[in-house]
Amino acid sequence: MIRDVQNIYSDAHAVTAVGNTDSTNTIDQLAAGDTYVQQFVRIRVNTAFTSGGAGTLAVNLVTDDDSGFGAATTIPLVGATAVASLTANKVLFQGRLPIGIKRYRKLVYVVGTAAMTAGKIDAEEVIDIPTNRM
């Protein structure tokens, strides 16, 4: 898998507070209007999540023509996932970017039900994904 530092949304990003947390980085496609990039989004649990309650995590892709995301479109990528399923190295999402994304994009992590006491995410765009099974 080839990694490009300009296409990293989050690198060991701690996501623990209830509510929405934006990815560390926003990706700028450098092109106005709808774009289609033949790249994949890969979201992986870096460090296992724990919660004092029944915490959940969802992930949305947010895209807009404006870097301020004033009229953004939200595309759900990962539905609410229970804390017990958020184990280290688990791949939460691995798929192509959808058609119609705009110039700017970021991920929004949504912690629901209860705060997390630990947990980190890696997320990025890559040109290929590993297909080997071990």
N, C-alpha and C positions, 0 to 999 in steps of 0.2 A: 504494500500500500504506500503510495507516495503522499507525503504531507507537505503543505505549503503554509508557512506561517501567516500569510495574508488571508488565508481561508479558515482560520481557527476561530470559532465562536467562543469556546471556553476551554481552558486547560487547567484541570484540577480545581475547578470552580466550586467552592463550598456553597451549597444551596440548602438552607435550613429554616429560614423564617417563613411563617404562614403568609400566603399571598403570592404576588408576582415578583420575580427577580429576572431582570434582563441579563442576557449573556454578557460576558466581559467585553466582547468585541462586536462591532457591526461590520458587515461586509458590504463594500461598495463595488458594484459591478462595473462602474465607470461608463454606463450607457443609459440614456434616458429611455423611458417607455418600457413596454413589456420585453422581457428577455427570456431566453431559454438557454440554459447552460447544461451541457451534458455532464454534470457532476452529480455525485452522491452526497447526501447528508448522512453522517454517522454520529450517533449519540450513544455514549458508553458510560457506565458507572465506573468511575475511577476508584473511589473508596466507598465501601458499603454504607448504606444509609441505616440509621437507627432512629427510633422515635420513642418518646415516653408514652405516646398514645398510638392511635391507628393512623399515622401519617400516610399521605399519598403524594405522588409526584406525577404531574402531567407536563408535556412540552409542546409549545406552539411555535410555528415559524411565522414571523411577522415581517411584512414587506410593504414598501411604500416608495413613491417617487421623491419624497422629501426626507432628508436625514433626520428631521424632527419627529417623523412617524405620526403626523397630524391626522392623516386620513388613511391609516394603515389597513391592510387586509391581513386577517389572522387565519392561518391554516393549521389545524390540529395535526400533530405528528404522533404523539404518544398520549393515549388516554390515561386517566387517573390510575396509577399503578401502586399497589399496596407496598408498604415499607418492607415487608418480608420478601418481596420479589426483587428488591433493589440491592442485589448482592454485587460484590466486587467483580469487575470485568464483564458484567452482563451488558450485552448490546441491546439498548432499548429501541433503537430505530436505525435502519440502514436502508435507504432508498433514494431514488432520483429526485432531484428538485422538480417541482411541478411546473408545467407550462404556465406562463403568465405572471411570473414573479417580477417585481419591479427592481429598480436600481439598487435600493438599500434593503438589507435584510438582517434580522437578528433572531435569536431564539428567546422565548420567554418561558421560564420554568415556573410552574404553579404548584406550590405546596399547599395541600388541603387537609382538612380535618384536625391535624395536630402538627406542631412544629417538629422538625427533625433535630436530633441531638448530634448527628454527624452525617456526612455524606458529601461526595464530590462528583462532579460531572466533567467528562471530556466530550467536546462536540466540535465537529469540523466538516468542511466540504472537501471531498477527495475525488480524484478522477477515476479511481477504481476502488473496489472493495475486495477484501480477501475472500476467496471462494474455497480455500482448502479447509478440510475438516480434520480436526485432531481428536 
